[in-house]
Structure formats: C-alpha cells, structure tokens
C-alpha cells in the first residue's frame, strides 16, 4: 500500500499537541516529525532510520486531531515495520 496522505500535512502541529508521548518525553519530537516529515526524508533515503519511530505508542490521537486527515499513526507504524524486518 502506498499511502501518500503525508503530502496533505499542513505542518500545523496539532498532532503533536494531541500526542501523549510528546507531553511527557522531551526527547520525542512528535508525530509530525516521525510521520509526515520523516516520510519525506525516508523517500529520499530508504536506509534512513529515525529513532523517533520507536516512541510512538500507536494510540492514533494524532490522526483524530489532524485537520488534514493524514494517517500519521499508520505512516509511523509502516515505517517502523519496514525497519523491524531489515
């Protein structure tokens, strides 16, 4: 499945505000960075692994909050699965 919903991200950071991990872990840059922004970087360099991927708990609050309906949690989980198998 080739999900291009990350292209709809308007960089508003509402997802980061809704993220429970971002609230308690200053080391986590937030779902925008791990999801849509990270996906843009991963498309340029398939070997790139972002440590931020491991912090997502897949609660999908970011997706519920996203005004652009970007499937942030799905993007993060797909990227995580790709690196877990390599």
BELNORFEN-V781317 format. One record per residue. N is the residue number from 1. RES is the residue in one letter. SS is DSSP state (H for helix, E for strand, C for the rest). NEAR is the number of other ideal C-beta (glycine too) atoms within 10 Angstrom. Layout:
BEGIN
n & res & ss & near
N & RES & SS & NEAR
N & RES & SS & NEAR
END
This chain:
BEGIN
n & res & ss & near
1 & X & C & 4
2 & X & C & 4
3 & X & C & 12
4 & X & C & 9
5 & X & H & 18
6 & X & H & 21
7 & X & H & 11
8 & X & H & 13
9 & X & C & 20
10 & X & C & 12
11 & X & C & 10
12 & X & C & 13
13 & X & C & 16
14 & X & H & 16
15 & X & H & 28
16 & X & H & 20
17 & X & H & 14
18 & X & H & 20
19 & X & C & 26
20 & X & H & 11
21 & X & H & 19
22 & X & H & 21
23 & X & H & 12
24 & X & H & 8
25 & X & C & 12
26 & X & C & 7
27 & X & C & 9
28 & X & C & 19
29 & X & C & 17
30 & X & C & 23
31 & X & H & 34
32 & X & H & 24
33 & X & H & 17
34 & X & H & 29
35 & X & H & 31
36 & X & H & 24
37 & X & H & 18
38 & X & H & 22
39 & X & H & 22
40 & X & H & 12
41 & X & H & 11
42 & X & H & 20
43 & X & H & 10
44 & X & H & 7
45 & X & C & 8
46 & X & C & 8
47 & X & C & 7
48 & X & C & 12
49 & X & C & 15
50 & X & C & 20
51 & X & H & 10
52 & X & H & 20
53 & X & H & 21
54 & X & H & 13
55 & X & H & 18
56 & X & C & 23
57 & X & C & 10
58 & X & C & 11
59 & X & C & 14
60 & X & C & 18
61 & X & H & 18
62 & X & H & 29
63 & X & H & 19
64 & X & H & 12
65 & X & H & 17
66 & X & C & 25
67 & X & C & 10
68 & X & C & 16
69 & X & C & 10
70 & X & C & 25
71 & X & C & 19
72 & X & H & 31
73 & X & H & 23
74 & X & H & 17
75 & X & H & 26
76 & X & H & 25
77 & X & H & 16
78 & X & H & 17
79 & X & H & 21
80 & X & H & 17
81 & X & H & 11
82 & X & H & 13
83 & X & H & 14
84 & X & H & 9
85 & X & C & 6
86 & X & C & 8
END
